[in-house]
Amino acid sequence: MCIYPLKTQDLENLKNFKYRSTDESILYNKCMSPCLNKVVEYIPQNIAPNLITITALLFNIFAAVISYLDGGFDFSHKLNRITCFVIGIFQLIYQLLDNLDGKQARRTGNSTPFGMLMDHGCDIFTNIFTAFNLSKLLLVGNDDFFSFSVFFGLILGFYTMTLEEYKVGEMHFPMINGTDEGNFFIFLLGVVLCLTGQDWLEFVINENYNITIGKLMGLGVTLGGISCLFNIFLHTYQKKGSKKMMKIFLDMLPFYGVIIIPLVYIGIQLDFYKDNKSLVLGNICLLFARITMDIQIKILTEQPLSCNIMFNFTNISFIFSLFLNVYLVMLYALIVLLILQSVELAIFIIRRARQITNYLQIRIFCINQVAKI
């Protein structure tokens, strides 16, 4: 749990950071962005971009709370139609606000490295809450890999894009991507399910593997995450050539433990996972959040990429649990791990936010200067 302070040189590197991304989405470039360029003109200039960012996250949290109140962690429970509608609408509001914060930052002259960290940091937790909501919308079930398919896809997708930003220097969003089309799909799905109900998602396509329409759509999310992995190597090849692409692939292998080890754990301890799905998923999501946020800090400060202590500790704990056959020992071990990860992540966020904002002399939810029009 050693969270060392950033060095002076690391903080100096913050001043050199410039966020770079390319977005080929037709939905974003032809529809959403032009509309939001008009909308942002009506937002008061004293509204801080980070306030918009945190508001976007809150809508996603509210949707998850409403979803949880309607059936808990049961991914086979049919939601009330109003719940489906609320999830869809709140996902759209999140998507709009998530794009508005950057536009407000540029409009008011408040684009800062911390703003990027705040935006992408909130996106980490948004991915987790979105995975929970989408798993319930699609009725992916509780008894097999499909119950983890949506989490796997969304976590792999965002995690891969974060690694891409570190290794290649920019994020690349292809013509169809989860950030633009994916979020909008969840909005449409919520509205459709409000009108039709979820019965049609239970239609069995393959009886041997008990694949329903909903589970097949969940598998589509998994394939979307895997496509992000393909995208980073294609993007690297286009930018830096085949030799650099292979080097990046080898460099990143240790960091895919955040995905591979939990996946192996679920496959081997499937019965335990079925009984304690929320506990296992909670640990996996915290592992994803911790390492992804650490990489984002390293992007800003230009620190070398390395596996931090908590990342190694969590993965070792999962591997060690594979050899345990005592139910209660496994249960208490994961409870302790969940507590440790939660505390360490909270301390990490608070310390890093405090150190970065103090160095840049900014306040998180306040405008530092207002651009003249």
C-alpha positions in Angstrom: 0.0 0.0 0.0 3.0 2.3 -0.5 1.8 5.4 -2.3 4.9 7.4 -2.9 4.6 11.2 -3.6 5.3 12.4 -7.1 8.8 13.8 -7.7 9.3 17.5 -8.7 10.3 16.4 -12.2 7.2 14.3 -12.5 5.1 17.4 -11.6 7.1 19.5 -14.0 6.2 17.2 -16.8 2.5 18.0 -16.2 3.1 21.3 -17.8 4.2 19.7 -21.0 1.2 17.3 -21.4 -1.1 17.7 -24.3 -4.0 15.5 -24.8 -4.3 14.0 -28.3 -7.0 11.9 -29.7 -8.6 11.1 -33.1 -12.3 10.2 -33.4 -13.6 8.8 -36.7 -17.2 8.2 -35.4 -19.8 9.5 -37.8 -22.3 9.8 -34.9 -20.0 12.0 -33.0 -18.5 14.1 -35.8 -21.7 14.7 -37.8 -24.4 14.8 -35.1 -23.3 14.9 -31.5 -20.4 17.3 -31.6 -22.0 20.0 -33.8 -25.1 19.9 -31.5 -23.1 20.2 -28.3 -21.1 23.0 -29.8 -24.4 24.9 -29.8 -25.5 23.7 -26.4 -22.2 24.7 -24.6 -22.9 28.4 -25.6 -25.8 28.4 -23.2 -23.8 27.0 -20.2 -22.8 29.8 -17.8 -19.1 30.5 -18.0 -18.7 30.2 -14.2 -19.6 26.5 -14.4 -16.4 24.5 -13.9 -15.7 21.7 -16.4 -14.9 19.3 -13.6 -18.4 20.0 -12.1 -19.9 18.8 -15.4 -17.6 15.8 -15.3 -18.6 14.7 -11.8 -22.3 15.4 -12.6 -22.0 13.0 -15.6 -20.6 10.3 -13.3 -23.4 10.9 -10.7 -26.1 10.2 -13.4 -24.4 6.9 -14.1 -24.2 6.1 -10.3 -27.9 7.0 -9.9 -28.8 4.6 -12.8 -26.8 1.8 -11.1 -28.5 2.5 -7.7 -32.0 2.3 -9.4 -30.9 -0.8 -11.2 -29.6 -2.4 -8.0 -32.9 -1.6 -6.2 -34.7 -3.5 -8.9 -33.3 -7.0 -8.4 -29.9 -6.5 -6.8 -27.0 -8.4 -8.5 -29.3 -10.9 -10.2 -28.5 -10.7 -13.9 -31.5 -12.9 -14.7 -34.0 -10.6 -13.0 -36.4 -8.8 -15.4 -36.4 -5.1 -14.7 -39.3 -2.9 -14.4 -39.9 -1.1 -17.8 -39.5 2.3 -16.1 -36.1 1.1 -14.7 -35.0 0.2 -18.3 -36.1 3.7 -19.4 -34.3 5.5 -16.6 -31.0 3.5 -17.3 -31.2 4.5 -21.0 -32.0 8.2 -20.4 -29.4 8.5 -17.7 -26.8 6.9 -20.0 -27.6 9.4 -22.7 -27.3 12.3 -20.2 -24.0 10.9 -19.1 -22.7 10.7 -22.7 -23.8 14.3 -23.5 -22.2 15.7 -20.3 -19.1 13.7 -20.8 -18.6 15.5 -24.1 -19.7 18.9 -22.8 -17.0 19.1 -20.1 -14.1 19.3 -22.6 -16.0 21.9 -24.7 -16.6 24.0 -21.6 -13.0 23.7 -20.6 -11.8 25.0 -24.0 -14.4 27.7 -24.1 -13.4 29.1 -20.7 -9.7 28.5 -21.0 -9.7 25.9 -18.3 -8.1 23.0 -20.1 -5.6 21.4 -17.6 -3.9 18.1 -17.2 -5.9 17.5 -14.1 -9.1 18.0 -16.1 -8.1 15.2 -18.4 -7.3 13.0 -15.3 -10.6 13.9 -13.8 -12.5 13.1 -17.0 -10.8 9.8 -17.6 -10.8 8.9 -13.9 -14.6 9.3 -13.8 -14.8 7.2 -17.0 -13.1 4.3 -15.2 -15.9 4.1 -12.7 -18.5 4.9 -15.3 -17.4 1.7 -17.2 -18.0 -0.3 -14.1 -21.5 1.1 -13.4 -22.3 0.8 -17.1 -21.2 -2.8 -17.2 -23.5 -3.6 -14.2 -26.5 -1.8 -15.8 -26.0 -3.4 -19.2 -25.6 -6.8 -17.7 -29.1 -6.4 -16.1 -30.6 -4.9 -19.3 -29.4 -7.9 -21.4 -30.3 -10.6 -18.8 -26.9 -12.2 -19.2 -27.6 -14.6 -16.4 -25.6 -15.7 -13.3 -24.4 -19.2 -14.0 -21.7 -19.1 -16.7 -19.2 -16.8 -18.4 -21.9 -14.7 -19.9 -22.5 -13.1 -16.5 -19.0 -11.7 -16.8 -19.0 -11.0 -20.6 -20.1 -7.4 -20.4 -17.7 -6.5 -17.6 -14.9 -8.3 -19.5 -15.6 -6.3 -22.7 -16.0 -2.9 -21.2 -13.0 -3.3 -18.9 -10.7 -4.7 -21.6 -11.8 -1.9 -24.0 -11.1 1.1 -21.7 -8.0 -0.5 -20.2 -6.6 -1.1 -23.7 -7.3 2.4 -24.8 -5.5 3.8 -21.8 -2.4 1.6 -22.6 -2.7 2.9 -26.1 -2.5 6.5 -25.0 0.6 5.7 -22.9 2.4 3.7 -25.6 1.3 5.5 -28.8 0.7 9.1 -27.4 -2.9 9.4 -28.4 -6.3 7.7 -28.1 -7.8 6.5 -31.4 -11.5 6.0 -31.7 -12.5 4.1 -34.9 -15.6 4.7 -36.9 -17.7 2.5 -34.6 -16.6 2.6 -30.9 -17.9 2.0 -27.4 -17.5 5.6 -26.3 -19.8 7.1 -29.0 -22.0 4.4 -30.6 -21.8 2.1 -27.5 -23.2 4.6 -25.1 -25.9 5.6 -27.6 -26.8 1.9 -28.1 -27.4 1.6 -24.3 -29.7 4.6 -24.5 -31.7 3.1 -27.4 -31.8 -0.3 -25.7 -33.2 1.2 -22.5 -36.0 2.9 -24.5 -36.8 -0.2 -26.6 -37.0 -2.4 -23.5 -39.2 0.1 -21.8 -41.6 -0.3 -24.8 -41.3 -4.0 -25.3 -40.1 -5.6 -22.1 -37.2 -8.0 -21.8 -39.0 -11.3 -22.7 -37.6 -11.4 -26.2 -34.0 -11.3 -24.8 -34.6 -14.8 -23.3 -35.3 -16.4 -26.7 -32.9 -19.3 -26.9 -30.6 -19.4 -30.0 -28.5 -22.4 -29.0 -29.8 -24.9 -26.5 -26.5 -26.8 -26.1 -24.8 -23.7 -24.6 -28.0 -22.0 -23.4 -27.3 -18.9 -25.6 -30.1 -16.4 -25.6 -30.4 -13.2 -27.6 -29.4 -11.2 -24.5 -26.3 -13.4 -23.9 -25.3 -13.1 -27.5 -25.5 -9.3 -27.3 -23.3 -9.5 -24.2 -20.8 -11.6 -26.1 -20.9 -8.8 -28.7 -19.7 -6.4 -26.0 -16.8 -8.9 -25.2 -15.9 -8.9 -28.9 -16.0 -5.1 -28.9 -13.4 -5.1 -26.1 -11.2 -7.5 -28.0 -11.5 -5.3 -31.1 -10.0 -2.5 -29.0 -7.0 -4.7 -28.5 -6.7 -5.2 -32.2 -7.1 -1.5 -32.8 -4.1 -0.5 -30.6 -1.8 -2.8 -32.6 -3.2 -1.6 -35.9 -2.8 2.0 -34.8 0.7 1.4 -33.6 1.6 -0.3 -36.8 0.3 2.7 -38.8 2.1 5.2 -36.6 5.4 3.4 -35.7 5.8 0.3 -37.9 5.8 -3.4 -37.3 8.9 -3.6 -35.0 7.6 -1.0 -32.6 4.2 -2.8 -32.6 5.8 -6.1 -31.6 7.8 -4.3 -28.8 4.7 -2.7 -27.4 2.9 -6.0 -27.5 5.7 -7.7 -25.4 5.9 -4.7 -23.1 2.2 -4.8 -22.3 2.0 -8.6 -21.6 2.4 -8.2 -17.8 -0.4 -5.6 -17.7 -3.0 -7.9 -19.2 -2.9 -9.8 -15.9 -5.7 -7.4 -14.9 -7.9 -9.2 -17.3 -6.5 -12.7 -17.7 -6.0 -13.7 -14.1 -9.5 -12.8 -12.9 -10.9 -14.6 -16.0 -8.9 -17.8 -15.1 -10.1 -17.4 -11.5 -13.8 -17.3 -12.6 -13.3 -20.3 -14.9 -11.7 -22.5 -12.2 -13.8 -21.3 -9.2 -17.1 -21.0 -11.2 -19.2 -22.5 -8.4 -17.8 -20.0 -5.8 -18.2 -17.2 -8.3 -21.9 -18.0 -8.8 -22.5 -17.7 -5.0 -20.4 -14.6 -4.5 -20.6 -12.8 -7.9 -20.8 -9.3 -6.4 -17.7 -9.9 -4.3 -15.6 -11.3 -7.1 -16.7 -8.7 -9.6 -16.1 -5.9 -7.0 -12.5 -7.1 -6.5 -11.9 -7.3 -10.3 -13.4 -3.8 -10.9 -11.2 -2.3 -8.1 -8.1 -3.9 -9.6 -9.0 -2.5 -13.0 -9.7 1.0 -11.5 -6.4 1.1 -9.6 -4.1 0.0 -12.4 -5.9 2.1 -15.0 -5.7 5.2 -12.9 -2.1 4.6 -12.2 -1.3 4.4 -15.9 -3.2 7.7 -16.4 -1.0 9.4 -13.8 2.1 8.0 -15.6 0.8 9.4 -18.9 0.6 12.9 -17.4 3.9 12.7 -15.6 5.9 10.7 -18.2 6.9 8.1 -15.6 8.0 4.7 -16.7 5.3 2.1 -16.8 5.6 -0.5 -14.1 3.3 -2.9 -12.1 2.5 -1.2 -8.8 2.4 -3.0 -5.4 -1.4 -3.2 -5.2 -1.6 -4.6 -8.7 0.8 -7.4 -7.9 -0.7 -8.0 -4.5 -4.2 -8.4 -5.9 -3.1 -10.7 -8.8 -1.1 -12.8 -6.3 -4.2 -13.0 -4.1 -6.3 -14.2 -7.0 -3.8 -16.8 -8.0 -3.4 -18.0 -4.4 -7.2 -18.3 -4.1 -7.2 -20.7 -7.0 -5.6 -23.4 -4.8 -7.9 -22.9 -1.8 -10.7 -25.3 -1.4 -12.1 -24.0 1.9 -15.2 -22.0 1.1 -15.1 -19.7 4.2 -11.4 -19.0 3.8 -11.9 -18.0 0.2 -14.8 -15.8 1.2 -13.0 -14.0 4.0 -9.9 -13.6 1.8 -11.9 -11.8 -0.9 -13.7 -9.6 1.7 -10.3 -8.5 3.2 -8.9 -8.0 -0.3 -12.0 -5.8 -1.2 -11.5 -3.7 1.8 -7.8 -3.3 1.2 -8.3 -2.3 -2.4 -11.0 0.2 -1.5 -9.0 1.9 1.1 -5.8 2.0 -1.0 -7.6 3.3 -4.0 -9.3 6.1 -2.0 -6.0 7.1 -0.5 -4.3 7.0 -3.9 -7.0 9.3 -5.5 -7.0 11.8 -2.6 -3.2 12.1 -2.4 -2.7 12.3 -6.2 -5.5 14.9 -6.6 -4.2 17.0 -3.8 -0.6 17.0 -5.0 -1.4 17.7 -8.6 -3.9 20.5 -7.9 -1.6 22.1 -5.4 1.3 22.1 -7.8 -0.8 23.5 -10.7 -2.5 25.9 -8.3 -6.0 25.1 -9.3 -9.2 24.3 -7.5 -11.1 21.3 -8.7 -14.6 22.7 -9.0 -13.8 26.4 -9.6 -13.1 28.4 -12.7 -9.6 29.8 -12.6 -10.0 32.2 -15.5 -12.8 33.1 -17.8 -12.1 33.5 -21.4 -13.2 36.8 -22.9 -15.7 36.7 -25.7 
